[in-house]
Amino acid sequence: MADGKTLHCNLITPDRQVLECEATSVVLAAHDGEIGFLKDRAPLLCKLGVGALRIASGAGDQRFFIDGGFAQMLGNELTILTEFAEASGDIDVAAVAGELREATALGGSDSASRAVKDRAVARARARKRIAG
């Protein structure tokens, strides 16, 4: 329930609502860096990047890995629509290490292959960092 100091936060993927909560602050990975949200922030629509989503609330802090999408802040309600979201505690560190090795080993000399490799490496590094 809102206490006058919070904003309402929804984290949604194509297949489910991952989280709905009242938050005192939210920081997320935008396409061009991190952006923070507090109560009464001006309306905003932004493109998400690959990286961390940090949510602070009275119930404690939560961290997620997010992979692209969009965020909209409107009237103290933040809606985060992302392709993929994973709680930090659910990230398998050993599997991520393997993904990073595989991503680093990807080849290709054309720009499309390099873009695929760069995205895979960035995704694996971000998940590893978020896992702790």
N, C-alpha and C positions, 0 to 999 in steps of 0.2 A: 504494500500500500504506500502511496506517495506521502512523504512527510514534509513537503514544501522545500526540500533541499536536493531533491533527486530528479532525475529524468527517467523516463520509461525506455527500456532497451529491449529490442527484439533481434535475435540472431536467427536467420532463416537460410536453409539450403534448399535446393530443388525438391528434395524428398522429405524434409521435415523441419519443424521448428526446433532448433537446438536449445534456445534459451529465451526466456522472457523474465525480466527482473527490473527492479528499481535500482538505479546506480547513482553514485555520487560523482563519478567521473568515468569516462571511457576514452581510451587511446587506441587508435587503429592504424594499420598500414594502408596509406593511400598510395595511388600510383606514383606519386612524386615525393613521398616522405611520410612521416607520421603526422597525424592530426588528432587533436584532443577535443572532447566534448564535455561541457558542464551544463547545469541547468540554465535556462534562459539564453542559450546560444542562438545566434541569428540563424535563420533557415539556410540550409546548405544541401547540395547534392554533390557527391564526389565519387570518382572511380576508385575502387580498391586495388591495392597491389597484393603482393605475396608477402606474408609476414605475420606479426603478432597483433592480437586483439587483447587488450587488457581492460578489465572491468573491475572497478572498485565499488563496493557497496557495504552496507551495514552488516551483511552476512559474511564479508571477507572478500578477498581479491580472487579473481578468476582469470586464467589465461587460455587463449585459444590460438591455434594456427588457422589463418584464413587464406584463401587462394582466389583472389580476384572477386569481381562483382561490383556492387554499388552500395553506398550508404546515404541515407536521407535523414536530415534533422529538420523537424517541423513541429513547432508547438510543444517543446519538451518531450518529444518522442523521437527516438533514434531507431531507425529500421536499417538493419544490415543484411543485405542479400548477397550471398556468396556462393560460389560453385562448390566449395568444400570447407567445412569447419571441423576442427578436431581439438578437444580439450587437451591441455598440456599433459595431464596425467594419463591420457590414453595413447600417447605417442610411444611407439616401440623404438627405443634408442638404437638397438642392434640392427633393426630393419632399416632405420634411417641411415645408419653408417653404410650399409650395403647399397642403399639407393644412391648415396653420395659417391661411392666408388664407381658404380655403374654410370652415373651421370657424367662424372669426370672423364671416364673412358670413352664416351660417345665421340664418334668421329664425324667427318664431313668437312668439306672445304667451302661449300656454298653458304650464302647468308642465311638461308632457311634452316640448314643443319646447325649452324652456330647458334641461331636463335632458340632452337629446341634444346640444345645442350645448355645454354645459359639459363634458360627457364628451369630446367631440371636441376641444375646445380643450385640455383637460388632457392628453389622450393625445398630441397634436401637440407641445405644449410639453415634455412629459417626454421624448419621443423626440429632440427638438432638443437638450435639455440633456445627455442621455446620449451623443449623437453627438459632443459636444465643442464 
